[in-house]
Every structure is written in C-alpha cells, then in structure tokens.
Amino acid sequence: MRKLSASLAGKIRLQVILLPICLIAGSPPAFAWIKSVPANEYGESGDAKGTYFHLYAKYSVGGSERLVFDLQISCGTHTFEDGRLVHGYLPALYAKETASGAAVMLATPRVCDAIRFAEDRPVADDEEFRQSWKQVVEGNFIPFTIWFEDASNLTHGFGYAAESAFDNPASPLTFVDAWVEPSSERAFSRWYKTEKDNLLKEFQIGPRFVTGEDDKAYWATFDPEKKLLPLSCTGVAITPFGEDQREVEQYYPTARPRYWLAPEILPDTRNGEGRSKLDLVPKLGTEYYASSPSQEFPIGYNYLRLSERDSKSDSLSSDELPDYYPAYRSDDYPFAGKGTLREERLTVSVDLRPERKGLLSCASPFNPLGYGMANFGQMYEHYFGPGYGERLVNFGKVIDLEIIDERERIELEGIPQPLALPHFLIEDKAAAEFVTFDFFGGGHVE
C-alpha cells in the first residue's frame, strides 16, 4: 500500500512521541517547534494558498470490474488562468460510471493540513489532528464512498458507513486501496484541463455551494423535476447494552416486543434525579459524540478510519463498534412528491435486513438551503398542498416509525417527538440510535 512521504510519517511519529514529554515538563519552550495557527473560514488552518495533493482510490465492482479514481486535488486557494479563484477542495465530489450503468461517488478526503505539514507549512495542531492524520499517513483510510444504482439518476444512493460494509456479501463494491501524497499546482492544472470522467458538473453539487450567478439563478427557482444530489446520509447505529443489560431489563415490556421505545416514565433528558431515556443508549453522551457520529467517520474529514473489527460477523450488533443500517425519511428528495407531506407526519423507515448492513441512505432534503428562494411558496404548496402554513409548522411533530428486518415489518405509529428520536430499542439486547453523516463538498469559486 502506498503511503505519504517518509518525512511526514517521521514528523507525525515524532509529534506523538514527544507530546507526553512536553505535557509533563509543562514548559512553554517545549512547544516552540509546533507550528500552530487558527482555522480559516473554509475549515482549514494556516496559509491555504497553493496546496495540492494526489488522491488514488481503487475498488472492485461485482468482483471483476476495476474502478480507479486517480485525482489531483486543489485544497487551498487556486487561481485559474482566466483569473477565477477557488477556495477549498476542487473537485470536492467525484463520480464515475461503472460498466453496469451504476455509479460510484467519492467525497474528497479533507487532508489538506496533513499535506501542508509534510511541506513544513503552518497547520493547526491538536489531538484530533495527530490521531486522524497518523491514520492517513499510514494509508489506513477509505474515502467516503456512495453507491448509486443508476448513473443517470444520482438523487439517492447508499453510503458505506464502515469498513466492514465493503465485505458484506451483498455489496456490489469492494474496497482495494487508497493513498494520498503531496502534489503541485502544475500537476493539478494539467490534470484539471484534461479530465473528463467526472459525472458531476459544478452546478450539480447544489445550492449550498454554487457561486456562479447562472448557477445561483438555477437553484433559486423550484422545479420538482430538478435532481438534488445527496450531501448527507442517514441511518441507525446499533450498539449492544453489554453490562447495562440488567438495568434495561426492568423497563422491557412484559409482552417482550422485538422493537420498542423508552417508557413514558423516563424523562427525555438527564436532570440529576434518576435515569432518563438517554441512559438507555450505551454510547449517547459519552465518547461516541466526542468528535463524530461514528468512531470510524471523523466529522468534517470525509473518510473512514480503518479498524481491526471482525467484518465476518453475522450478528445484529458488535461489542466493538456500532453496526449501521439505512434509514429513509419521507421528506427526503426524491421520496417526497406532490402532496405527500399533507398529513404532517414524518415517516422514517429503517432497513435492518442483512444485505443493508453497513450502509446509510443518502439523499437531499426536499428543501436544501438556498433552493427555491425565488418561489419557495410554490415549493411548499407542491409538497404540503394549498394553504400549507399550519401543516408546514406542524410537520414532523408526530412520527411514524417503520422497521423492516429479515423476518417482518413492524410499524410504530403516531409517536410524538422527541420520544421517537434519537433511538429505539431492540429487545433487551441493543439500542438503535439515529445518526447522520454529513460529507463536505464544494469548492467556492469566484
């Protein structure tokens, strides 16, 4: 497996080894060698101008097709020959069509600080930096990857939430290898002029990121035929109760249902006066949310950390890391249609079948920020019907939860928020917590 330069690996190792010594000594001069600067408005630190890297990711499709992403990335400020500027990552998202007519999309890993560190340039320095970039240096990462069944319709896909998802027998995609290395403005410019394989055009990334006036005008008007590209993925993370199982048993209904909700007698939040509904979720409020909705997916970095977990397990949950399954929302595009939100209830459908293990449902909300600004009334009337005001205000206050597994389909109807979320319970064995993975896309072009 190819890795970043030896000099970068050495610096990361040096930093990890010396840090405890510096902390013990407590001497300010001990930190003098660390170049630390605050992050800028684009989430990067230091002088972001002219930073480039080479991203390579290889997959196998259907066990026979070789699919390679060999990309040059600008991740600071790049000036084009015509004077345009791009701030941030370009390309931020990249999609390729497979031989079968499906598509695979990558969210570019946000590793710009690691590249600048390799080049002896100022970077932010904290614990998250050291742990995350050490994994990148060693090649222990997978770019956040989304599978689309139809390359001509990139409105809904399945995101790979864990390394083990690629080993699921039902997965059409197998991860092979990935690495990054520093590059140059010349290499990026040469590649960008000639690359033709990206299925995505700049305006398709959506209203949150477009900066050209024509693209802004395109997204400012509502049209149900426009196809919204997903920029986040939702699902549930299943975590076993473990040592807490005995405490949970006292609340388990006598009917012994397979799926159930926390009882009404428990408050929604911790108030220092006994247990709450949150206490029935093993990871909630602890290290599980320290930096991310997933220990494998650090927030804002667009990649999965590799782990040593046993990916061959057929169990619903693991003692080491949560297992993920997709959750579909009725207000996600393209599931929402004309008049489908009239009833005010939000429907959430969770798919716990083995073939979906490790995946998330990736779609855009029907009203992403910036979409339909010129005629938002028309948009809401389309989904909620005429006189939509009260229905729009009340939408989602009551939830219908549908759970599908290999044996049956269970419906829990008329659940008032927030009791339905952020979790439901699986017998007296595990909790299923709703999670969202936001992947960050979009270079800001001026």
Steps between C-alpha positions, in 0.01 A plus 500: 500500500641838405536760774585866547861605502737357759571852625134553589477160668808584704357834608175344611685230696726764657202708597319207662810388691600844627157625604480318837848627585393857427190465712695365795763767477238772475754731345385743227827468307429129460223593254707747301561257216126454436359734234142570609258745341120545517269357236374727225139543380530195276584269789871482417789643696799707406581657167276291277626639173641259250449163671454194281497124540469183297214267601493140386215261587438158350185284517368181349143497363316171495822313564630557148497867394794716607394853595777752568484864614833666416440865585691823551347719772532870576419560865599856571466800271562436133505764225397392152651650186184706442530658845234292677579396856394183677512475880480157656500158338477456124369257401315451827283221360583263219275236340581233242270268308547126519474255211155394626363857489524561875716775650746542784557841660785602729502791743855632485678432832581827674868437563635841404660561839692173478637603162606841628665340800705285261611820329605670829218753482291627796214274603255462788628260763281313749419144602253448215767614255755250626266202512327563167803590291703211642237268352519679166879482498487125555247452221231389748206685350224461243354807323131534587335300222144500365347242266223601255301233321449721194768734370233712327322570830727604786222605739518204738786270587647286773796627700757261643497580872766251605791306360311174556221613264726428202530138618125443514423220248220715358729798434560570129816689594826384655762741629856416390738785586536877551781745562587868474823686437601867454466638149549833323311781330644392166383140540152611609461751215610250239263234634204737545520621139478149358289294744163400354380210715316683780126449459437809713496851367565795730137609526384148591666517840200705602387836637715481814820538301445660160645849456453577131208735432343269241517204737358706786207600279447135402468385862300804617192379312305190601439226245402147616680360197837629616716226646655573838833337575535351852736678738423292810411144592272373778459174685511333839801393703429183700690459824458210747413575862779282633540548874195728509266223386375419852401862559313511169309180577295677767344718228453227239122457442346173618382428144870467404474688168789480254504880462382753759539858620620634833209513747310819578607488864857592403572868425642597161813656647723446801400721795706349781195325647536148372511333161386655172426371154852598400642253750358215292739583215841356595713756315284811505659791681837330542798457270262401221427868436842631597587581140261320268183295454740214442835398639586396147384821329665812649280803441607725215769276355301299242668167562464182702763390746594137452457271800589150610141395556377160386310578182379141460253516790138432411365635829278807515744680726867492599673554834769715337334750267140578407342334200329727250180461298323752271205716606277663239304820574178590323614862467816405313523564128406302293263316740290810556255572218206722423268511800683222685566715810138610551448272800764690700656175625859416426551136405836341577569154357796301639632205300669241724529225240842334483565618144484863620743456788766772504310737270325835539227660290637804314259765376438873512216662696227624269587860595878534536637840599481741207259292291177660380572840652330679212177298530518309830121530538457293184738239639316462831162496327624220276583275797248615766210614282318837484482691827810319618596732789368303798594165349855623439533622860370173646684267266721252683352553846351152465698213352407165352788258540528196273757227568575230243713197577550154353190369678234770505392860460414686821314832514506731801252773415418841639811551712544858624844654473744486664399160637559323168845642454787473545455126553289186532580178685550144375368246751717523813817470294580825319409860419463639148601866490421725204811655345578730208829510312552838333769492235648832403508595135544805288786723405401866521569649158524875443 
